[in-house]
Amino acid sequence: MKEETEDEPEEEIEEELQEETADELEEEIEEELEVETADEFEEEINDALEAAISQQQEYRAKLNKLTSENNHVASENKRLQGDLEDAVQQHQKDREACSRLEEQVKK
């Protein structure tokens, strides 16, 4: 019977060690999973950020192109407006000259 009592503490110690080892392994696995999950999450965030930056660069390039085209059209519009004003003034001068000639012909 003495042997059984002597074996019992050893068995208890062995069981405790196994439980501690199992707990430690479980903790290690959980930590590794958390790290992997955090790394995957960080990678997803980085990928999303890179995609957003790329999209922003594309939009900026399109905006620059459209701004350039708009400036060109605005310049062309301004030139044409000047041409139109010149033509209107010339037309007015021509009408006045025509009226004077008509008056002279009538005399």
TAJOKA-V251531 format. One record per helix or strand of 3 or more residues. SS is the DSSP state (A for helix, B for strand). FROM is the first residue (numbers start at 0). LEN is the number of residues. If there is no record, write none. Layout:
BEGIN
SS|FROM|LEN  SS|FROM|LEN
END
This chain:
BEGIN
A|1|105
END
